[in-house]
Amino acid sequence: MTRLIFYCALAAGFLSTEARAQDNYEIQVYGSQTVAKGNTMVELHSNYTFDGQHYSENGVLPTRHVFHETIEITHGWTPWFETGFYFFNTLGNDNRTTYVGSHIRPRVMVPGSWHWPVGVSLSLEAGYQKREYSEDDWSLEIRPIVDKQLGKLYLSLNPTFDKSFHGLNKNGGYVFSPNFKAAYNVTKVIAGGFEYYGALGPLNHFETYQSQQHQLFAAVDLDWSPDWELNFGYGWGFTQSTDNAIFKVILGYRFH
């Protein structure tokens, strides 16, 4: 089933015509592990854009000097299936403070009992965002996830596909947005590394470089308790279409 959905996304990508606007409400490279059965994870995703878009463009308000605050609640239903709910919010001057929208995200994982050499899961995220804060108000994200722990080194790849169903890019197909993370365990508690976030455009016609989005974060993960998670980092944008100078924090707590 995972392979079928993945290949369908690839095929749909060849019908794409436009790229999606940047969305910095949840800046995270996913690991393959789902929330344990009966547990609930509550996370607060916070970030501030020091140097983003200065003016409204395509009906979307500027992102410069804006806080994004996203509440994520994820419940594990089985050892391999979870569902996450997102509540997007923005804080800024010039009437940019408001509730922005919500998404739902079911995710399935290849069980550990299958003994695959890498961790694999598939996330489907869909929902609504106000048109003033996104070029597309109804959208779908298909995110395959592959990760591996190699001693002290952790690697995760999220080759993501985004689809608009209503909005500026509704007539386009799937946009290829690869994400990647590499982290090294400096101690048992601290891991440092890099996270990359990109949006290249449709698979059959990638955008020119300056129209693409390329963002790199230096990030730190703290793992002092099995019930808590903390990730924070600072990111740089490398093209004209990418928000630059972003500080982000993800704080989560797991309820049993």
Secondary structure, DSSP 8 states (H G I E B T S, - for coil): -HHHHHHHHHHHHTT---------S------S----TT-EEEEEEEEEEEE---S-BTTB---TTEEEEEEEEEEEEETTEEEEEEEEEEE-TTT--EEEEEEEEEEEE--GGG--SSEEEEEEEEEEE-GGG-SEEEEEEEEEEEEEEETTEEEEEEEEEEEEEEETTTTS--EEEEEEEEEEESSSSEEEEEEEEEE-EETTS---GGGSEEEEEEEEEE-S-TTEEEEEEEEEE-STTS-EEEEEEEEEEEE-
